[in-house]
Amino acid sequence: MAEITSISQFLSTAKTQFQVYDLGRRVQHIDAMAFAQIEALQSPYPYPIQGHAKMALVFWDASEQYFVWFISLPLDERGLLSPAPRSQFIKMILDALGEDLTRTLSEDEQQRMANHPFSFKPAQEKLAVFNALVRRQLGRPASGQYEYAAQYLSGQLPSDAWVNVGFQGLADIVVRLNELDHAAMVECALSTAPTEVVIALCQCLEHVLLPESLANSLLELATASAAPLDLYALRALGSRPDVGVRAIDTLAQSGRLDANQLIAIAGRNWLSLRDDGCRKRFLEALALQEQDFFNQVFADIVAIPALRTALLMALRDPERSDALSTAIGGLFKATKS
């Protein structure tokens, strides 16, 4: 057998089909061509978080039973996958499973696979959306919680029945926004359901492409609601940078870009920061925070390939405020120390 040097080659050699998802910032599919370029070290990982690529590998064989691995691989200073850890991960899998990735593991093997150094456990909310998304894309039925959640959101159950609505059921509905009347149900719930349900829906909406009407409803929540609902609504606008820019501008003008809002933007709404004016307002607000906070958030977002060049140019902007100049000076000082 030829030497296996990539995860894609490894999964193909095992005669499986596979898909790759990012689970670091938002749950989103990475297409096969993009993943091949990432593995060939031709492209930086597009959604780095804390210096790592956090991915889910979904693979299946002729039996159509699918398997999932959650792996976290370190990135180098250019945002490329570090080859040595990736090779170590492949060797570990080969040693444990050989060429048959779908064979039944012994209890000892299962324990070793569950605790290897590259595994990670996604947050419950992301895991629910991931499960719903994979089921939908592989043509599998939704979870058993789906029907009850649909009945609740459509008004067939009393308002206080929300305590019996499972998060997985809400995720199943959200990944199917373009089916039946799901988008309308969710939009109605944003203005009528208890806060707990609205927050849960927002946590699911972070990871899907929003229709315009729903995005505008979230914009209203993000700019006119009290905490913590405004924060969750802002996070939910991650897939719509056009609307996210409007939300961030409104919050900046009213002096409401606090530390929590800034983290939400960096973690979920980073695409909005490609807009020159929005990026400037974000950095100016960030500069008003503690120096360590500025350093950590800036280091996180400057590693995102879609933002890196613009953020580095912002460091040399002659029109920046005194506060931003001071924060940048503190950043350079911390980098050199």
C-alpha positions in Angstrom: 0.0 0.0 0.0 1.3 3.5 -0.9 2.3 5.7 1.9 -0.7 7.7 3.2 0.1 11.4 3.7 -3.3 13.1 4.0 -6.6 12.5 5.7 -8.4 12.6 2.3 -6.1 9.9 0.9 -6.6 7.9 4.1 -10.4 8.0 3.9 -10.4 7.3 0.2 -8.1 4.3 0.6 -10.5 2.9 3.2 -13.2 3.0 0.5 -15.3 5.5 2.3 -17.1 8.6 1.2 -16.6 11.6 3.5 -17.5 15.2 4.2 -15.7 17.8 6.3 -17.2 20.4 8.6 -15.7 23.3 10.5 -16.9 23.3 14.2 -14.6 26.1 15.4 -16.5 29.4 14.8 -19.6 28.3 13.1 -20.8 24.9 12.0 -20.2 25.0 8.2 -19.3 22.6 5.4 -15.9 22.7 3.8 -16.1 21.4 0.3 -13.8 18.7 -0.9 -11.6 20.9 -3.2 -11.0 23.4 -0.5 -10.1 20.7 2.0 -7.7 19.2 -0.5 -5.9 22.5 -0.9 -5.8 22.9 2.9 -4.3 19.5 3.3 -1.7 20.1 0.5 -0.7 23.2 2.5 -1.7 25.4 -0.5 -4.3 27.3 1.5 -4.6 28.4 5.1 -7.4 27.0 7.2 -10.2 29.4 6.6 -11.8 29.4 10.1 -9.0 29.2 12.6 -9.8 29.5 16.3 -7.1 29.7 19.0 -4.5 28.5 16.6 -6.3 25.3 15.7 -8.5 23.8 13.0 -11.5 22.2 14.7 -13.1 19.8 12.3 -15.7 17.1 12.1 -15.0 14.3 9.6 -18.1 12.4 8.6 -17.5 9.2 6.6 -19.6 6.2 5.5 -19.1 3.0 3.5 -21.4 1.0 1.3 -23.6 0.1 4.3 -24.4 3.8 4.5 -23.9 3.8 8.3 -22.0 7.0 9.0 -19.2 7.6 11.5 -17.9 10.9 12.9 -14.5 12.0 14.2 -14.0 15.4 15.9 -10.4 16.4 15.5 -8.5 19.6 16.5 -5.2 20.1 14.6 -2.7 22.9 15.3 -1.9 25.5 12.7 1.4 27.2 12.0 2.0 31.0 12.0 0.8 31.2 8.4 -2.5 29.5 9.3 -1.5 26.3 7.5 -2.0 22.8 9.0 1.1 21.7 10.8 2.2 18.6 8.9 3.7 16.6 11.8 0.5 16.5 14.0 -1.6 15.6 11.0 0.8 12.7 10.2 0.7 11.6 13.8 -3.1 11.6 13.7 -3.1 9.4 10.6 -0.5 7.0 12.0 -2.5 6.7 15.2 -5.7 5.8 13.2 -3.8 3.3 11.0 -2.3 1.6 14.0 -5.7 1.3 15.7 -7.9 0.4 12.7 -5.7 -0.6 9.8 -7.6 -0.2 6.5 -11.0 -1.0 7.8 -12.3 2.2 9.4 -15.8 0.8 10.0 -15.0 -2.4 11.8 -16.3 -2.9 15.3 -13.8 -1.7 17.9 -13.0 -3.5 21.1 -13.7 -1.6 24.4 -10.0 -0.8 24.8 -9.8 0.5 21.2 -12.8 2.6 21.7 -11.3 4.1 24.8 -8.1 4.9 23.0 -9.9 6.5 20.0 -12.1 8.6 22.3 -9.1 10.0 24.2 -6.5 10.6 21.5 -4.6 13.9 21.8 -6.4 15.4 18.7 -10.0 14.8 19.8 -12.2 17.6 21.1 -15.8 17.7 22.3 -18.0 20.3 20.6 -20.3 22.5 22.6 -23.8 21.0 23.0 -25.4 23.7 20.8 -22.9 23.2 17.9 -23.3 19.4 18.2 -27.1 19.6 17.9 -26.8 21.8 14.7 -24.1 19.5 13.3 -26.2 16.4 13.9 -29.2 18.1 12.2 -27.1 19.3 9.3 -25.5 15.9 8.7 -28.8 14.1 8.8 -30.3 16.5 6.3 -27.4 16.4 3.9 -27.2 12.6 4.0 -31.0 12.3 3.4 -31.7 10.9 6.9 -34.8 11.7 8.9 -34.7 14.4 11.6 -34.4 13.5 15.2 -37.4 12.3 17.3 -37.6 15.8 18.9 -38.4 17.5 15.6 -42.1 17.0 15.5 -42.7 18.3 19.0 -40.6 21.4 18.4 -42.6 22.0 15.1 -45.8 21.7 17.0 -44.7 24.2 19.6 -43.4 26.8 17.2 -46.6 26.6 15.1 -48.7 27.4 18.1 -50.3 24.0 18.6 -49.0 23.7 22.1 -49.3 26.1 25.1 -46.6 28.7 25.6 -45.3 27.1 28.8 -44.7 23.8 27.0 -41.3 25.2 26.0 -39.7 23.3 28.9 -40.3 20.1 26.9 -38.9 21.4 23.6 -35.5 19.8 22.9 -32.6 21.8 21.6 -32.1 19.1 18.9 -35.6 19.6 17.7 -35.1 23.3 17.3 -31.8 22.6 15.4 -33.7 20.2 13.1 -36.1 23.0 12.2 -33.5 25.7 11.8 -31.4 23.7 9.3 -34.7 23.2 7.3 -35.6 26.9 7.1 -36.3 26.6 3.4 -38.7 23.8 3.9 -42.5 24.1 4.5 -43.2 27.1 6.7 -40.2 26.7 9.0 -38.7 30.2 8.4 -42.1 31.9 9.1 -42.5 29.8 12.3 -39.1 30.7 13.6 -39.5 34.4 12.7 -42.8 34.5 14.6 -41.3 32.8 17.6 -38.6 35.5 17.8 -41.3 38.0 18.8 -43.7 35.8 20.7 -41.9 32.9 22.4 -40.4 32.9 25.9 -36.8 34.3 26.1 -35.4 30.8 26.7 -36.8 29.6 23.3 -35.6 32.8 21.5 -32.1 32.4 22.8 -32.0 28.7 21.8 -33.2 29.6 18.3 -30.6 32.2 18.0 -27.9 29.7 19.0 -29.0 27.5 16.1 -29.4 30.4 13.6 -25.7 31.3 14.1 -24.8 28.4 11.8 -27.2 28.7 8.9 -27.8 31.1 6.0 -30.7 33.4 6.9 -33.4 34.6 4.6 -33.7 38.4 4.5 -36.9 38.7 6.5 -35.5 36.6 9.3 -32.2 38.5 9.3 -34.1 41.8 9.6 -36.0 40.5 12.6 -32.7 39.5 14.2 -31.3 43.0 13.4 -34.2 44.5 15.4 -33.5 42.2 18.3 -29.8 42.9 18.3 -30.2 46.7 18.3 -33.4 47.2 20.4 -33.4 44.3 23.0 -32.0 44.2 26.5 -29.2 41.8 27.5 -28.7 39.0 26.9 -31.1 38.7 24.0 -29.4 41.4 22.0 -26.1 39.5 22.2 -27.6 36.2 21.0 -29.4 38.0 18.2 -26.1 39.7 17.1 -24.3 36.3 17.1 -27.1 34.8 15.0 -26.4 37.3 12.2 -23.1 35.6 11.4 -24.2 34.4 7.9 -25.4 37.8 6.8 -22.5 40.3 7.0 -24.6 42.8 5.1 -27.1 43.0 8.0 -24.3 42.4 10.5 -22.7 45.7 9.4 -25.9 47.5 10.0 -26.2 46.0 13.5 -22.6 46.8 14.4 -22.9 50.4 13.1 -26.0 51.0 15.2 -24.5 49.5 18.3 -21.3 51.6 17.8 -23.2 54.8 17.3 -25.1 54.2 20.6 -21.9 53.3 22.5 -23.0 49.7 23.1 -20.1 47.8 21.8 -19.0 46.3 25.1 -16.6 43.4 25.6 -19.4 40.8 25.1 -20.5 42.3 21.9 -16.9 42.5 20.6 -16.4 38.8 21.4 -19.6 38.0 19.6 -18.5 39.9 16.5 -15.0 38.3 16.5 -16.4 34.8 17.0 -19.5 34.8 14.8 -19.7 38.0 12.8 -16.2 38.3 11.5 -17.3 38.6 7.9 -18.8 42.0 8.7 -15.3 43.2 9.5 -14.4 43.1 5.8 -16.4 46.3 5.5 -13.9 49.2 6.0 -16.2 51.4 8.1 -17.4 48.5 10.3 -13.9 47.3 10.9 -12.7 50.7 11.9 -15.6 51.1 14.4 -14.9 47.7 15.8 -11.2 48.4 16.3 -11.9 51.8 17.9 -14.3 50.1 20.4 -11.9 47.3 21.0 -9.2 49.8 21.8 -11.3 51.1 24.7 -11.0 47.7 26.5 -8.2 46.4 28.7 -4.9 45.9 26.8 -4.8 42.2 27.3 -8.4 41.9 26.0 -7.4 43.9 22.9 -4.4 41.7 22.3 -6.3 38.5 22.6 -9.2 39.5 20.4 -6.9 41.0 17.7 -4.7 38.0 17.7 -7.7 35.8 17.2 -9.2 37.7 14.2 -6.0 38.6 12.5 -5.4 34.8 12.0 -8.6 34.6 9.9 -7.4 34.7 6.2 -10.3 36.8 5.0 -9.4 39.6 7.5 -5.6 39.3 7.9 -4.5 41.8 5.2 -7.1 44.5 6.1 -6.3 44.2 9.8 -2.6 44.5 9.3 -3.1 47.6 7.2 -5.3 49.1 10.0 -2.3 49.0 12.2 -0.7 51.6 10.0 -3.7 53.8 9.5 -2.6 57.4 10.0 -6.2 58.5 10.8 -6.6 56.1 13.8 -7.6 57.5 17.1 -5.2 58.1 20.0 -6.8 55.2 21.9 -6.3 52.8 19.0 -2.7 54.0 18.6 -2.1 53.3 22.3 -3.6 49.9 22.0 -1.6 49.0 19.0 1.5 50.2 20.8 0.7 47.9 23.6 0.1 45.0 21.2 3.6 45.4 19.7 5.1 45.7 23.1 3.4 42.4 24.2 4.5 40.7 20.9 8.2 41.6 21.5 8.3 40.6 25.1 
